[in-house]
Amino acid sequence: MSSQKSEISTDSILVGDCVKIMNALPQESVDLVFADPPYNLQLGGDLHRPNNSKVDAVDNDWDQFESLKAYDEFTKNWLEAARGALKPDGSLWVIGSYHNIFRLGYILQDMGFWILNDIIWRKTNPMPNFRGRRFTNAHETLIWAGKSKESKYFFNYEGMKSLNEDLQMRSDWTLPLCTGAERLKDTDGGKAHPTQKPESLLYRVLLSSTRKGDTVLDPFFGTGTTGAVARKLGRHFIGIEREESYAAFARERISEIEPLHDTLIEHKAKREQPRVPFGTLIERGLLKPGTVLTDAKENHSVKVHADGSVIAQNRLEPLRGSIHKVGAALQDAPSCNGWTYWHYREKGRTMPIDRLREKIRAEMN
């Protein structure tokens, strides 16, 4: 790669040193970085099962470092390069095990990244602890971080909630290892890559923190799970891989992916949706002055006024103000989301007034 900044080439796999290639990309040009770096497992000799068969462990040269200091230096170099390519409001995911994740978190914070969550990937089918001298290592940890504390990062809250049967998505994810037909094999029937991640894991990562059309950078591309899922979900990708053999598997794999064009639904984050004042509902005739609103349990009620304020009666002194202010006062609470707290009646049923706001937003989009 030359020292000049190259035009960003999306949906491509670049073979070579990830630091040099990332430094040659245009600054602040990618929306998300997903990194699955070497874990520095520090395995001492071969690992065998009780029947004396050898375990296919990760002993490749790319996972070997002469010291923790050398690993830290490697980590700082690739993180600095990735940070330069990341947009100000972009975010970064990095995955690791107990061997390296704590060092990664420490370095991330020192570099100015702002940690948003740590995610526990609980494996449904972990490798047993054959020696019986430790707990079975049944999880890996992902760190999700904004580029800085000020980053206006994207989070697909509604999409994650839908994926989790209308419950908030938790930070512990139970997903299987990559096995069966999904596991790529070489010509000898062995694993094409020893640490291939399952597509279900990347599906959740990309759906949660990118929009359709965003560009995802993966500096340790391997056999291309990030690219395969990005293509499927209508995202662009830049994959960097130093081993041509892995890159070849990735190219073939991704070429066979069909994007999910007709079934992709983009949820807008609440803060990105058009602002609709409560008074707009009255101006548009969706609520008439004099309408009585109640909370869901009908413990409190207010009457709607023509100027968009509401008034709570049946008190020593009438309480008047916004739907939020009056709702908070009636509950003796510091705040209240009046849109979800107050309900109107429609065909004998009570509905949150937020439903009326969504009707207006749908017309504005």
C-alpha positions as CSV (number, residue, x, y, z in Angstrom):
1,M,0.0,0.0,0.0
2,S,1.2,3.5,-0.7
3,S,1.5,6.2,1.9
4,Q,-1.3,8.2,0.2
5,K,-4.9,7.7,1.3
6,S,-6.6,5.4,-1.2
7,E,-10.2,5.7,-2.3
8,I,-12.4,3.6,-0.1
9,S,-13.2,0.3,-1.8
10,T,-16.3,-1.3,-0.3
11,D,-17.4,-4.9,-0.6
12,S,-13.8,-5.9,-1.1
13,I,-11.2,-8.1,0.6
14,L,-7.7,-6.6,0.9
15,V,-4.9,-9.0,1.6
16,G,-2.0,-7.7,3.7
17,D,-1.0,-6.1,7.0
18,C,-4.1,-4.7,8.6
19,V,-2.4,-1.7,10.1
20,K,-0.8,-0.6,6.9
21,I,-4.0,-1.0,5.0
22,M,-6.2,0.8,7.5
23,N,-3.7,3.7,7.7
24,A,-4.1,4.0,3.9
25,L,-7.9,4.2,4.0
26,P,-9.5,7.6,4.0
27,Q,-9.8,9.0,7.6
28,E,-13.2,8.7,9.3
29,S,-14.7,6.8,6.4
30,V,-16.3,3.7,8.0
31,D,-19.4,3.4,10.2
32,L,-18.4,0.3,12.3
33,V,-15.4,-1.7,13.1
34,F,-15.8,-5.4,14.1
35,A,-12.6,-7.0,15.2
36,D,-11.8,-10.6,16.0
37,P,-8.1,-10.3,16.7
38,P,-5.7,-13.0,17.8
39,Y,-6.5,-14.1,21.4
40,N,-2.8,-14.9,22.3
41,L,-4.0,-18.2,23.8
42,Q,-0.5,-19.1,25.0
43,L,-1.1,-22.8,24.7
44,G,1.7,-24.9,26.1
45,G,2.0,-28.1,24.0
46,D,-0.7,-30.3,22.5
47,L,-4.1,-30.8,24.2
48,H,-5.5,-34.3,24.3
49,R,-8.9,-35.8,25.1
50,P,-9.3,-38.6,27.7
51,N,-9.1,-41.1,24.9
52,N,-5.7,-39.6,23.9
53,S,-7.0,-38.1,20.6
54,K,-5.5,-34.7,19.9
55,V,-7.7,-31.6,20.2
56,D,-7.8,-29.4,17.1
57,A,-6.7,-26.3,19.1
58,V,-5.6,-22.9,17.9
59,D,-1.8,-23.1,17.5
60,N,-1.3,-21.1,14.3
61,D,1.6,-18.7,14.1
62,W,-0.7,-15.7,13.8
63,D,-1.8,-16.3,17.4
64,Q,1.8,-16.5,18.8
65,F,3.4,-13.5,20.6
66,E,6.7,-13.5,22.4
67,S,5.3,-11.6,25.4
68,L,2.3,-9.7,26.8
69,K,4.2,-6.5,26.0
70,A,4.5,-7.5,22.4
71,Y,0.7,-8.4,22.3
72,D,-0.1,-5.0,23.8
73,E,2.0,-3.2,21.2
74,F,0.2,-5.1,18.5
75,T,-3.2,-4.2,20.0
76,K,-2.4,-0.5,20.2
77,N,-1.2,-0.4,16.6
78,W,-4.3,-2.0,15.1
79,L,-6.6,-0.1,17.4
80,E,-5.0,3.3,16.5
81,A,-5.4,2.5,12.8
82,A,-9.0,1.4,13.2
83,R,-9.8,4.5,15.2
84,G,-8.5,6.7,12.4
85,A,-10.7,5.0,9.8
86,L,-13.8,5.2,12.1
87,K,-16.3,8.1,11.7
88,P,-16.7,10.4,14.8
89,D,-20.1,8.8,15.5
90,G,-19.1,5.3,14.6
91,S,-18.6,2.4,17.1
92,L,-16.3,-0.6,17.5
93,W,-16.9,-4.2,18.5
94,V,-14.0,-6.4,19.6
95,I,-14.3,-10.0,20.8
96,G,-12.0,-12.0,23.0
97,S,-11.6,-14.5,25.7
98,Y,-10.2,-14.3,29.2
99,H,-6.7,-14.5,27.7
100,N,-7.0,-11.0,26.1
101,I,-10.3,-9.2,26.6
102,F,-9.2,-7.4,29.8
103,R,-6.0,-6.1,28.1
104,L,-8.2,-4.9,25.2
105,G,-10.6,-3.1,27.5
106,Y,-7.8,-1.3,29.3
107,I,-6.2,-0.2,26.0
108,L,-9.5,0.9,24.5
109,Q,-10.2,3.2,27.5
110,D,-6.7,4.6,27.5
111,M,-7.2,5.5,23.8
112,G,-10.4,7.4,24.4
113,F,-13.0,4.9,23.3
114,W,-16.1,5.0,25.4
115,I,-17.3,1.5,26.4
116,L,-21.1,1.1,25.9
117,N,-21.6,-2.5,26.8
118,D,-19.8,-5.7,27.4
119,I,-21.7,-8.7,25.9
120,I,-21.3,-12.2,27.1
121,W,-21.7,-14.8,24.3
122,R,-22.7,-17.9,26.1
123,K,-22.0,-20.9,23.9
124,T,-24.7,-23.6,23.9
125,N,-22.1,-26.2,22.8
126,P,-18.7,-25.3,24.3
127,M,-15.6,-27.5,24.1
128,P,-15.3,-29.5,27.4
129,N,-12.4,-28.9,29.8
130,F,-10.7,-32.2,29.1
131,R,-8.1,-32.0,32.0
132,G,-10.8,-31.4,34.6
133,R,-8.7,-28.8,36.4
134,R,-10.7,-25.7,35.5
135,F,-14.3,-24.6,34.8
136,T,-15.5,-25.3,31.3
137,N,-14.8,-22.2,29.3
138,A,-18.3,-21.6,28.0
139,H,-18.3,-18.0,26.9
140,E,-16.5,-15.2,25.1
141,T,-16.8,-11.5,25.7
142,L,-17.5,-8.7,23.2
143,I,-16.9,-5.1,24.0
144,W,-19.0,-2.5,22.2
145,A,-17.5,1.0,22.4
146,G,-18.2,4.4,20.8
147,K,-15.2,6.3,19.3
148,S,-15.5,8.8,22.1
149,K,-17.8,9.8,24.9
150,E,-19.4,12.4,22.6
151,S,-20.1,9.9,19.8
152,K,-23.7,9.8,18.7
153,Y,-23.5,6.1,18.0
154,F,-26.4,4.2,16.4
155,F,-28.3,1.6,18.4
156,N,-31.2,-0.3,16.8
157,Y,-33.2,-0.6,20.0
158,E,-36.5,-1.4,18.3
159,G,-34.9,-4.0,16.0
160,M,-33.2,-5.8,18.9
161,K,-36.5,-5.7,20.9
162,S,-38.3,-7.3,18.0
163,L,-35.6,-10.0,17.6
164,N,-36.2,-10.8,21.3
165,E,-40.0,-11.2,21.2
166,D,-40.7,-7.6,22.3
167,L,-38.4,-7.7,25.3
168,Q,-35.3,-5.5,25.7
169,M,-32.3,-7.4,24.4
170,R,-30.0,-8.3,27.2
171,S,-26.2,-8.3,27.3
172,D,-26.0,-12.1,27.6
173,W,-26.5,-13.9,24.3
174,T,-26.9,-17.6,24.1
175,L,-25.8,-18.8,20.7
176,P,-24.1,-22.0,19.4
177,L,-20.6,-22.3,18.1
178,C,-20.1,-22.5,14.3
179,T,-20.7,-26.1,13.4
180,G,-22.3,-28.3,10.7
181,A,-22.9,-26.9,7.2
182,E,-21.9,-23.4,8.3
183,R,-18.4,-24.5,9.2
184,L,-16.1,-24.1,6.2
185,K,-13.9,-27.1,5.4
186,D,-10.6,-27.3,3.5
187,T,-9.9,-30.0,0.8
188,D,-8.8,-32.5,3.6
189,G,-12.1,-32.0,5.4
190,G,-10.5,-30.0,8.2
191,K,-11.6,-26.6,9.5
192,A,-10.8,-23.9,7.0
193,H,-10.2,-21.5,9.9
194,P,-9.9,-22.6,13.5
195,T,-11.8,-19.6,15.0
196,Q,-14.7,-19.1,12.5
197,K,-17.5,-17.2,14.2
198,P,-21.2,-18.2,13.8
199,E,-23.2,-15.9,11.5
200,S,-25.8,-15.6,14.2
201,L,-23.4,-13.7,16.3
202,L,-22.5,-11.2,13.6
203,Y,-26.1,-10.9,12.6
204,R,-26.9,-9.6,16.0
205,V,-23.9,-7.3,16.1
206,L,-24.6,-5.7,12.7
207,L,-28.3,-5.5,13.1
208,S,-27.9,-3.8,16.4
209,S,-25.4,-1.1,15.5
210,T,-25.5,-0.4,11.8
211,R,-28.0,0.9,9.3
212,K,-28.7,-0.4,5.8
213,G,-26.0,0.9,3.5
214,D,-23.4,1.5,6.3
215,T,-19.8,0.3,5.8
216,V,-18.3,-2.2,8.2
217,L,-14.6,-2.7,8.5
218,D,-13.2,-6.0,9.7
219,P,-9.4,-6.0,10.1
220,F,-9.1,-9.7,10.9
221,F,-11.5,-11.0,8.2
222,G,-10.6,-14.7,8.3
223,T,-13.0,-16.6,6.1
224,G,-15.4,-13.7,5.9
225,T,-18.3,-14.1,8.4
226,T,-18.6,-10.4,8.8
227,G,-18.7,-9.8,5.0
228,A,-21.2,-12.6,4.5
229,V,-23.6,-11.2,7.1
230,A,-23.0,-7.6,5.9
231,R,-24.0,-8.6,2.4
232,K,-27.1,-10.5,3.6
233,L,-28.2,-7.4,5.6
234,G,-27.6,-4.8,2.9
235,R,-24.5,-3.4,4.6
236,H,-21.1,-2.8,2.8
237,F,-17.9,-4.2,4.1
238,I,-14.1,-3.9,3.9
239,G,-12.3,-7.0,4.9
240,I,-8.6,-7.2,5.6
241,E,-6.9,-10.5,5.9
242,R,-3.2,-11.3,5.8
243,E,-3.6,-15.0,4.8
244,E,-4.5,-15.4,1.1
245,S,-5.8,-18.9,1.8
246,Y,-8.4,-17.5,4.2
247,A,-9.3,-14.7,1.8
248,A,-10.0,-17.2,-0.9
249,F,-12.5,-19.0,1.2
250,A,-14.1,-15.7,2.1
251,R,-14.4,-14.6,-1.6
252,E,-16.2,-17.8,-2.6
253,R,-18.4,-17.8,0.4
254,I,-19.6,-14.2,0.0
255,S,-20.2,-14.5,-3.7
256,E,-22.9,-17.1,-3.0
257,I,-24.8,-14.8,-0.5
258,E,-28.2,-13.4,-1.6
259,P,-29.1,-10.1,0.1
260,L,-32.4,-10.0,2.0
261,H,-33.7,-7.0,0.1
262,D,-37.4,-7.6,0.5
263,T,-37.4,-8.5,4.2
264,L,-35.2,-5.8,5.6
265,I,-37.1,-3.4,7.8
266,E,-35.2,-0.4,9.1
267,H,-36.3,0.9,12.5
268,K,-35.5,4.6,13.2
269,A,-34.2,5.3,16.7
270,K,-36.6,7.3,18.8
271,R,-34.2,10.3,18.9
272,E,-33.9,10.2,15.1
273,Q,-37.7,10.4,14.4
274,P,-39.4,13.7,13.6
275,R,-40.4,15.7,16.7
276,V,-44.2,15.9,17.1
277,P,-45.5,18.3,19.8
278,F,-48.6,17.2,21.6
279,G,-50.5,20.3,20.3
280,T,-50.1,18.9,16.7
281,L,-52.6,16.1,17.6
282,I,-55.2,18.8,18.5
283,E,-54.4,20.9,15.4
284,R,-54.8,17.8,13.2
285,G,-58.1,16.8,14.8
286,L,-56.8,13.5,16.2
287,L,-57.7,14.7,19.7
288,K,-60.4,17.4,20.4
289,P,-60.3,20.0,23.2
290,G,-62.2,18.6,26.1
291,T,-61.1,15.0,25.5
292,V,-60.4,13.2,28.8
293,L,-57.2,11.2,29.0
294,T,-56.4,8.6,31.7
295,D,-53.5,6.6,32.8
296,A,-53.6,2.8,31.9
297,K,-55.2,1.9,35.2
298,E,-57.5,4.9,35.1
299,N,-56.3,6.2,38.5
300,H,-55.6,9.7,37.1
301,S,-57.4,11.7,34.5
302,V,-56.8,15.0,32.7
303,K,-58.7,17.1,30.2
304,V,-57.2,18.3,27.0
305,H,-57.2,22.1,26.3
306,A,-57.1,23.8,22.9
307,D,-53.5,25.1,23.5
308,G,-52.0,21.7,24.0
309,S,-51.9,21.8,27.8
310,V,-53.8,19.3,30.0
311,I,-55.5,20.0,33.3
312,A,-56.0,17.6,36.2
313,Q,-59.1,18.3,38.2
314,N,-60.6,16.7,41.3
315,R,-57.8,18.4,43.3
316,L,-57.8,21.2,45.8
317,E,-56.2,23.4,43.1
318,P,-56.3,22.4,39.4
319,L,-53.0,21.3,38.0
320,R,-52.2,22.5,34.5
321,G,-49.2,22.0,32.2
322,S,-47.8,19.6,29.6
323,I,-48.6,15.9,29.4
324,H,-45.2,15.2,30.8
325,K,-45.2,17.7,33.7
326,V,-48.7,16.9,34.9
327,G,-48.1,13.1,34.6
328,A,-45.0,13.5,36.7
329,A,-46.8,15.6,39.4
330,L,-49.7,13.2,39.7
331,Q,-47.3,10.3,40.3
332,D,-45.0,12.4,42.5
333,A,-42.2,11.4,40.2
334,P,-39.2,13.4,38.8
335,S,-40.3,12.8,35.2
336,C,-42.9,11.1,33.0
337,N,-43.2,10.2,29.4
338,G,-46.6,11.5,28.8
339,W,-46.8,9.9,25.4
340,T,-46.9,6.4,26.9
341,Y,-48.5,7.4,30.2
342,W,-51.7,9.0,28.9
343,H,-54.4,7.0,27.1
344,Y,-57.5,7.9,25.0
345,R,-60.5,5.7,24.3
346,E,-61.1,4.3,20.8
347,K,-64.0,1.9,20.1
348,G,-64.2,1.0,23.8
349,R,-60.5,0.4,24.2
350,T,-57.8,2.5,25.8
351,M,-54.8,3.3,23.7
352,P,-51.6,5.3,24.5
353,I,-51.6,8.7,22.8
354,D,-48.2,7.7,21.3
355,R,-50.2,5.7,18.8
356,L,-51.6,9.0,17.4
357,R,-48.1,10.5,17.3
358,E,-46.9,7.5,15.2
359,K,-49.7,8.1,12.7
360,I,-48.3,11.6,12.1
361,R,-44.7,10.4,11.9
362,A,-45.7,7.8,9.3
363,E,-47.0,10.6,7.1
364,M,-43.8,12.7,7.6
365,N,-41.4,9.9,6.7
